[in-house]
């Protein structure tokens, strides 16, 4: 059986357009594997419209320690609920 995780982000005092911009940025980070990184760094560069331009991942390897298998978040969906002005990202 597949586990299901849910993240709820509530943004108060922002427009629906700003909420959608944030949702799209979070979605892009999921697509690029940002949340799969466990040992290292991730740099994301966005333009003025919030569109992802480039990413850079650096994995840190420690001597005498194997790299652990990463749990991939391959299936996810991100929803915007206009009434509550909240964004929901969940792994499906």
PEHUTA-V574853 format. One record per residue. RES is the residue in one letter. SS is DSSP state (alpha for helix, beta for strand, coil for the rest). Layout:
res ss
RES SS
RES SS
This chain:
res ss
X coil
X coil
X coil
X coil
X beta
X beta
X beta
X beta
X beta
X beta
X coil
X coil
X coil
X coil
X coil
X alpha
X alpha
X alpha
X alpha
X alpha
X alpha
X alpha
X alpha
X alpha
X alpha
X alpha
X alpha
X alpha
X alpha
X alpha
X alpha
X coil
X coil
X alpha
X alpha
X alpha
X coil
X coil
X coil
X beta
X beta
X beta
X beta
X beta
X beta
X beta
X coil
X coil
X coil
X coil
X coil
X beta
X beta
X beta
X beta
X beta
X beta
X beta
X beta
X coil
X coil
X coil
X coil
X coil
X coil
X coil
X coil
X coil
X coil
X coil
X coil
X coil
X coil
X coil
X coil
X beta
X beta
X beta
X beta
X beta
X beta
X coil
X coil
X coil
X coil
X beta
X beta
X beta
X beta
X beta
X beta
X coil
